[in-house]
Amino acid sequence: WKSFRSITNFVDLVIINRQLMDPQTYISYHQQWLSHIPYESLTFLTIDPVPIAASDIRDRIQLYQDVSHLLPPEIHTYVNRHHLYEGIPK
């Protein structure tokens, strides 16, 4: 992201931990990206792994394949309503 270091001037970050690392291990592992961010600006959430990557969903949308079974209904509606990811070149 362009100017990623300044993003915490505007928002707090939520980090979705898909690798089941504790927050301190995660911060240590990603030291170069997170060292400048105050710890209180970070919120860590752990979720069950999702068996598909976002890039796979975007690829399917570009091919006009149904992804309704891969997304929560609200997200699917939003993506369709705003024609997100349609016709984006790779």
HELIX and SHEET records of a PDB file:
HELIX    1   1 PHE A    4  ASN A    9  5                                   6    
HELIX    2   2 PRO A   23  TYR A   29  1                                   7    
HELIX    3   3 GLN A   31  LEU A   34  1                                   4    
HELIX    4   4 TYR A   39  SER A   41  5                                   3    
HELIX    5   5 ALA A   54  GLN A   62  1                                   9    
HELIX    6   6 PRO A   73  ARG A   81  1                                   9    
SHEET    1   A 2 LEU A  13  ASN A  17  0                                        
SHEET    2   A 2 LEU A  42  THR A  46  1                                        
END                                                                             
